[in-house]
Amino acid sequence: MSGGIEETSTRTGEARDGGPQVGIWWLIDGELIAHSIPFEKASMLGGIRQPALGHREYWPYLQAAKPELRDRGYTEYQRGRVMYNDITKQFLCMGSSNFVGSGSQRAAVLNAFRLPSLPSEVIFESDDEHYRL
């Protein structure tokens, strides 16, 4: 892939094979690191399916698995999340404006979370307030 993203990504969570997933991700030194679960098994709040653990809650597990991250904070890297809207039947990919504007980063998230590539099924949104570095 272009844009410095490695062709492979590190995935944790349930079902590394199968259908679409929801979860959280970071882009760390050109590698997409994703923690995900099948969207059907995700917690639902207000019609939105998302994983129970957020970036802050999952970071200690990632630090334990990757010693080079032990002295770093979870907000020091580009990050985002993938959710599913049960009402509109669309996946919502949240991240920084840099993420939304990067075709290679969007493609990496689509691939890592096994999302459909049809624009009618996936929406990319920026929430710079939350995901700003």
C-alpha positions as CSV (number, residue, x, y, z in Angstrom):
1,M,0.0,0.0,0.0
2,S,1.1,3.5,-0.5
3,G,1.3,6.2,2.3
4,G,3.7,4.2,4.4
5,I,1.1,1.7,5.7
6,E,2.4,-1.8,5.7
7,E,0.5,-4.3,3.7
8,T,-0.3,-6.4,6.8
9,S,-2.0,-5.3,10.0
10,T,-1.9,-6.6,13.5
11,R,-5.3,-7.8,14.7
12,T,-6.5,-8.8,18.1
13,G,-10.0,-9.7,19.3
14,E,-12.5,-12.3,18.3
15,A,-12.7,-14.0,14.9
16,R,-9.7,-13.1,12.8
17,D,-11.6,-14.6,9.9
18,G,-15.1,-14.1,8.8
19,G,-17.4,-11.1,8.2
20,P,-17.3,-7.4,9.0
21,Q,-15.9,-6.3,12.3
22,V,-16.3,-3.2,14.6
23,G,-13.5,-2.0,16.8
24,I,-10.7,0.4,17.4
25,W,-7.4,1.0,15.6
26,W,-4.1,2.8,15.7
27,L,-1.6,3.6,13.0
28,I,1.8,3.1,14.7
29,D,5.0,3.4,12.7
30,G,3.2,2.6,9.5
31,E,1.4,-0.4,10.8
32,L,-2.3,-0.5,11.3
33,I,-3.1,-2.2,14.7
34,A,-6.7,-3.2,15.1
35,H,-8.7,-4.6,18.0
36,S,-12.1,-5.9,16.7
37,I,-15.1,-8.2,17.1
38,P,-17.8,-9.3,14.8
39,F,-20.3,-6.5,14.5
40,E,-23.2,-8.8,15.4
41,K,-21.6,-9.4,18.8
42,A,-20.9,-5.8,19.6
43,S,-22.6,-3.8,22.4
44,M,-25.4,-1.6,21.2
45,L,-26.3,1.9,22.5
46,G,-28.8,4.0,20.7
47,G,-28.8,1.8,17.6
48,I,-25.0,1.9,17.3
49,R,-22.9,-1.2,17.6
50,Q,-19.4,-0.8,18.9
51,P,-16.9,-2.7,21.1
52,A,-17.1,-2.5,24.9
53,L,-13.4,-1.4,25.2
54,G,-12.3,2.0,23.9
55,H,-8.8,3.2,23.2
56,R,-8.0,4.2,26.8
57,E,-9.3,0.9,28.2
58,Y,-7.5,-1.3,25.6
59,W,-4.1,0.6,25.6
60,P,-2.7,-1.3,28.6
61,Y,-3.3,-4.7,26.8
62,L,-1.5,-3.3,23.7
63,Q,1.4,-2.0,25.8
64,A,1.8,-5.4,27.4
65,A,1.9,-7.1,23.9
66,K,4.3,-4.4,22.4
67,P,7.0,-3.4,24.9
68,E,8.1,-0.5,22.7
69,L,4.8,1.2,23.6
70,R,5.1,1.0,27.4
71,D,6.3,4.6,27.8
72,R,3.8,6.0,25.3
73,G,0.3,7.3,25.6
74,Y,-2.7,6.0,23.6
75,T,-3.3,9.5,22.2
76,E,0.2,9.9,20.8
77,Y,-0.7,7.9,17.6
78,Q,-3.3,8.4,14.9
79,R,-6.3,6.3,15.9
80,G,-10.0,5.8,15.1
81,R,-12.9,3.4,15.5
82,V,-15.3,1.5,13.3
83,M,-19.0,1.2,14.4
84,Y,-22.2,-0.1,12.8
85,N,-25.4,1.8,12.7
86,D,-28.3,-0.7,13.0
87,I,-30.8,2.0,11.8
88,T,-29.1,3.1,8.6
89,K,-27.4,-0.3,8.0
90,Q,-24.0,1.4,7.5
91,F,-20.6,1.1,9.0
92,L,-19.1,4.3,10.3
93,C,-15.3,4.8,10.3
94,M,-14.2,7.6,12.5
95,G,-10.8,9.2,12.6
96,S,-8.8,12.4,12.0
97,S,-9.2,14.5,8.9
98,N,-5.8,13.1,7.9
99,F,-7.4,9.6,8.0
100,V,-10.5,10.6,6.1
101,G,-8.4,12.3,3.4
102,S,-6.0,9.4,2.9
103,G,-7.2,6.8,0.4
104,S,-4.5,4.3,1.6
105,Q,-5.5,4.7,5.2
106,R,-9.2,4.2,4.4
107,A,-8.3,1.1,2.3
108,A,-6.2,-0.3,5.2
109,V,-9.1,0.1,7.6
110,L,-11.7,-1.4,5.1
111,N,-9.4,-4.4,4.7
112,A,-8.5,-4.9,8.4
113,F,-12.1,-4.8,9.5
114,R,-13.4,-6.7,6.4
115,L,-15.8,-3.9,5.5
116,P,-17.7,-3.6,2.2
117,S,-16.3,-1.2,-0.2
118,L,-19.6,0.3,-1.4
119,P,-20.0,4.0,-0.4
120,S,-23.6,3.3,0.4
121,E,-22.5,0.8,3.1
122,V,-19.5,2.6,4.7
123,I,-19.3,6.3,5.8
124,F,-16.0,7.9,6.7
125,E,-16.2,10.8,9.2
126,S,-13.6,13.0,10.9
127,D,-13.9,13.9,14.5
128,D,-10.8,16.1,14.8
129,E,-11.8,17.2,18.3
130,H,-11.5,13.6,19.6
131,Y,-8.8,12.1,17.3
132,R,-6.5,15.1,17.0
133,L,-2.9,14.3,17.7
